[in-house]
Amino acid sequence: MRFVVLAHVARATLAAAPRFRAGRPSDLAPIAATLAKNLMNPLALDASRFEIVEDAGERVGWGQLKPLGPAGRADAYDARPGSAGG
């Protein structure tokens, strides 16, 4: 399975070591608001696909892990024999 990561960080400096945790349904409202502000579709969000970054108990960022489908076999691509893809 391949993934693409979309991320948002609210501030550049962190007070302590950031903590990563799995997303919860309660995280979806602020994530949806951020997406809508950036003219991205905030509908059909799934909390299980988000990693939340917290610093000193405050949510400071998040990342979405979005599955793109199976990676497939390297020989299934149009690549010359001996190249990195074949």
C-alpha positions as CSV (number, residue, x, y, z in Angstrom):
1,M,0.0,0.0,0.0
2,R,1.3,3.4,-0.9
3,F,0.4,6.6,1.0
4,V,0.5,10.3,0.4
5,V,0.8,12.6,3.4
6,L,-1.0,16.0,3.7
7,A,0.2,18.0,6.7
8,H,-0.6,21.1,8.6
9,V,1.4,22.7,11.4
10,A,-0.1,25.6,13.4
11,R,3.2,27.1,14.6
12,A,6.9,26.8,13.8
13,T,8.3,26.5,17.4
14,L,7.4,23.9,19.9
15,A,7.7,24.3,23.7
16,A,8.4,20.6,24.4
17,A,8.9,17.4,22.6
18,P,5.9,17.0,20.3
19,R,3.7,13.9,20.8
20,F,2.1,12.1,18.0
21,R,-1.2,10.3,18.4
22,A,-4.0,8.7,16.3
23,G,-6.8,11.0,15.2
24,R,-10.1,11.0,17.0
25,P,-13.5,12.1,15.9
26,S,-13.2,15.2,18.1
27,D,-10.2,16.3,15.9
28,L,-12.3,16.4,12.7
29,A,-13.9,19.8,13.3
30,P,-10.7,21.8,13.4
31,I,-9.2,19.8,10.6
32,A,-12.3,20.4,8.4
33,A,-12.1,24.2,9.2
34,T,-8.5,24.3,8.1
35,L,-9.2,22.5,4.9
36,A,-12.2,24.7,4.1
37,K,-10.1,27.9,4.7
38,N,-7.6,26.5,2.1
39,L,-10.4,25.8,-0.4
40,M,-10.0,22.0,0.0
41,N,-12.9,19.6,0.4
42,P,-13.6,19.0,4.1
43,L,-16.2,16.3,3.5
44,A,-15.9,12.6,4.1
45,L,-13.0,12.9,6.6
46,D,-12.0,9.7,8.4
47,A,-10.4,10.3,11.9
48,S,-8.5,7.0,11.6
49,R,-6.4,8.4,8.7
50,F,-5.0,11.3,10.7
51,E,-2.0,11.6,13.0
52,I,-2.2,14.5,15.4
53,V,0.8,16.4,16.7
54,E,0.4,17.8,20.3
55,D,2.8,20.0,22.2
56,A,2.1,20.7,25.9
57,G,-1.4,19.2,25.5
58,E,-2.3,21.6,22.6
59,R,-3.0,20.3,19.1
60,V,-0.3,22.1,16.9
61,G,-0.5,20.1,13.7
62,W,-1.8,17.1,11.9
63,G,-1.1,14.8,8.9
64,Q,-3.4,12.8,6.8
65,L,-2.3,9.4,5.6
66,K,-4.2,8.7,2.4
67,P,-4.0,5.2,0.8
68,L,-3.4,5.3,-2.9
69,G,-3.8,1.6,-3.5
70,P,-1.4,-1.3,-3.8
71,A,2.2,-0.6,-4.7
72,G,2.2,-3.3,-7.3
73,R,5.1,-5.2,-8.8
74,A,8.1,-3.3,-10.2
75,D,7.9,-5.3,-13.4
76,A,4.3,-4.2,-14.0
77,Y,5.5,-0.7,-15.0
78,D,6.8,0.6,-18.3
79,A,10.5,0.6,-17.4
80,R,13.5,-0.4,-19.4
81,P,15.2,-3.7,-18.2
82,G,17.9,-2.9,-15.7
83,S,16.5,0.5,-14.7
84,A,15.4,1.3,-11.2
85,G,11.7,0.5,-12.0
86,G,12.2,-2.8,-13.8
